[in-house]
Amino acid sequence: MVAVKHSLEDQIILHESLKLHVYRCPAGFLTIGVGRNLEGKPLNKVEQEYLFGASGLNTQEVIDLLYERGITKDEAVWLLRQDINDAVKDLRMFAWFDRLDPVRRKVMIDMRYNLGSTRFREFKRMLAALDDSNFDKAADEMVDSQWYKEVKTRGVRLAQMMRTGKDYS
């Protein structure tokens, strides 16, 4: 069995950082917590209820409240877990996902978390390589992308993990 040294949550926090106040991410979106894009993925009713004790707020009302109060580390981690669950649910649509070892599964969850469903699916050659369990080819396709250039160390780390099946040091 492949050893996982670091939790998925710790890995994503390493890559995204954790910020308790609203900020603009490098792509220009209003963001909070562990890279939660408040414009691209507004808080749903359950998340609004958890954070504010109320739901039915529109995106701007949520952003205004978050600007005013921020969030706690526990709330940020709770949102992170919701987003990880969404990513896993989406990835389970691919037949290869549950066949991956734990380290490569972490790579795909991290990458899907970062890219979102639509942009993740643009990696057609990587997805085909995963369907064939060709991890070197999958890593090559990760490296041969604009995403890899944008995310820098994250891309290097994830491609190496995909290639070797070993967690980062």
C-alpha positions in Angstrom: 0.0 0.0 0.0 1.2 3.5 -0.8 1.9 5.6 2.2 0.2 9.0 2.6 2.4 11.2 4.7 0.2 14.3 4.6 -3.5 14.7 4.8 -5.4 16.0 1.8 -6.6 19.0 3.8 -3.0 19.9 4.8 -1.9 19.5 1.2 -4.6 21.8 -0.2 -4.0 24.4 2.5 -0.3 24.3 1.5 -1.2 24.9 -2.1 -4.1 27.4 -1.6 -3.2 29.0 1.8 -5.7 29.8 4.5 -7.1 33.3 4.8 -9.8 34.3 7.2 -10.8 37.5 5.4 -12.1 38.2 1.9 -9.3 38.8 -0.6 -8.8 38.9 -4.4 -7.0 35.7 -5.6 -4.4 36.0 -8.4 -7.2 35.4 -11.0 -9.1 38.4 -9.6 -11.9 36.6 -7.8 -13.2 37.4 -4.3 -12.0 34.5 -2.2 -12.0 33.4 1.4 -10.8 30.5 3.5 -8.8 27.9 1.6 -9.2 29.3 -1.9 -13.0 29.4 -1.9 -14.0 31.5 -4.9 -17.1 33.4 -3.6 -18.1 34.5 -7.1 -17.6 31.2 -9.0 -18.9 29.0 -6.2 -21.2 31.1 -4.0 -22.1 29.7 -0.6 -25.1 27.3 -0.8 -27.9 27.3 1.8 -26.3 24.8 4.1 -23.0 26.8 4.1 -24.9 30.0 4.7 -26.8 28.4 7.6 -23.5 27.1 9.1 -21.7 30.4 8.8 -24.5 32.9 9.5 -27.4 31.0 11.0 -29.5 32.1 8.0 -29.9 31.2 4.4 -31.4 32.7 1.3 -28.8 35.4 1.0 -27.6 36.5 -2.4 -23.9 36.4 -3.4 -23.4 40.1 -2.7 -25.0 39.9 0.8 -22.8 36.9 1.6 -19.7 38.8 0.4 -20.7 41.9 2.4 -21.1 39.8 5.6 -17.8 38.0 5.1 -16.0 41.3 4.5 -17.5 42.5 7.8 -16.9 39.4 10.0 -14.5 37.2 8.2 -14.4 33.5 9.2 -12.7 31.4 11.8 -10.1 28.7 11.0 -12.7 26.1 12.0 -15.2 27.6 9.5 -12.5 27.7 6.8 -11.7 24.0 7.3 -15.4 23.2 7.3 -15.8 24.9 3.9 -12.7 23.2 2.7 -14.3 19.8 3.6 -17.5 20.7 1.8 -15.5 21.6 -1.3 -13.4 18.4 -1.1 -16.6 16.4 -0.9 -17.9 18.1 -4.0 -14.7 17.4 -5.8 -14.7 13.7 -4.8 -18.4 13.3 -5.8 -17.5 14.8 -9.2 -14.4 12.6 -9.7 -16.3 9.5 -8.9 -18.0 10.0 -12.3 -14.7 8.7 -13.8 -14.3 4.9 -13.7 -10.6 5.2 -13.0 -10.9 7.4 -9.8 -11.6 4.7 -7.3 -8.9 2.5 -8.8 -6.2 5.1 -8.0 -3.9 4.6 -5.1 -4.3 7.0 -2.2 -1.5 9.4 -3.3 -2.7 9.7 -6.9 -6.2 10.1 -5.6 -5.0 13.1 -3.6 -3.4 14.5 -6.7 -6.6 14.4 -8.6 -8.7 15.8 -5.8 -6.2 18.6 -5.4 -6.2 19.4 -9.1 -10.0 19.2 -9.4 -10.3 21.4 -6.3 -8.1 24.0 -7.9 -9.5 23.9 -11.4 -13.2 23.3 -10.8 -15.2 20.7 -12.8 -15.2 22.4 -16.2 -11.5 23.3 -16.5 -10.5 19.9 -15.0 -12.3 18.2 -17.9 -10.3 20.2 -20.4 -7.3 17.8 -19.6 -8.6 15.2 -22.0 -5.3 13.5 -22.7 -4.5 13.3 -19.0 -7.9 11.8 -18.3 -7.4 9.3 -21.1 -4.0 8.4 -19.7 -5.6 7.8 -16.3 -8.2 5.6 -17.9 -5.3 3.5 -19.1 -3.5 3.7 -15.7 -0.5 5.4 -17.6 0.7 7.6 -14.8 3.8 8.8 -16.5 1.7 10.0 -19.5 -0.8 11.6 -17.1 2.0 13.5 -15.4 3.4 14.5 -18.8 0.0 16.0 -19.7 -0.1 17.9 -16.4 3.3 19.4 -17.1 2.3 20.3 -20.7 -0.4 22.8 -19.7 -0.9 26.4 -19.0 -2.2 25.3 -15.5 1.2 23.9 -14.7 2.9 27.2 -15.5 0.4 29.1 -13.4 0.5 27.0 -10.3 4.3 26.6 -10.2 5.4 24.6 -7.2 1.9 23.0 -6.9 2.2 21.6 -10.4 5.7 20.3 -9.9 4.7 18.6 -6.7 1.5 17.1 -8.1 3.1 15.9 -11.3 5.9 14.2 -9.3 3.3 12.5 -7.0 1.4 11.3 -10.1 4.5 10.0 -11.7 5.9 8.1 -8.6 2.8 7.4 -6.5 4.8 8.8 -3.6 3.6 11.6 -1.3 5.6 14.8 -1.1 8.4 15.2 1.5 
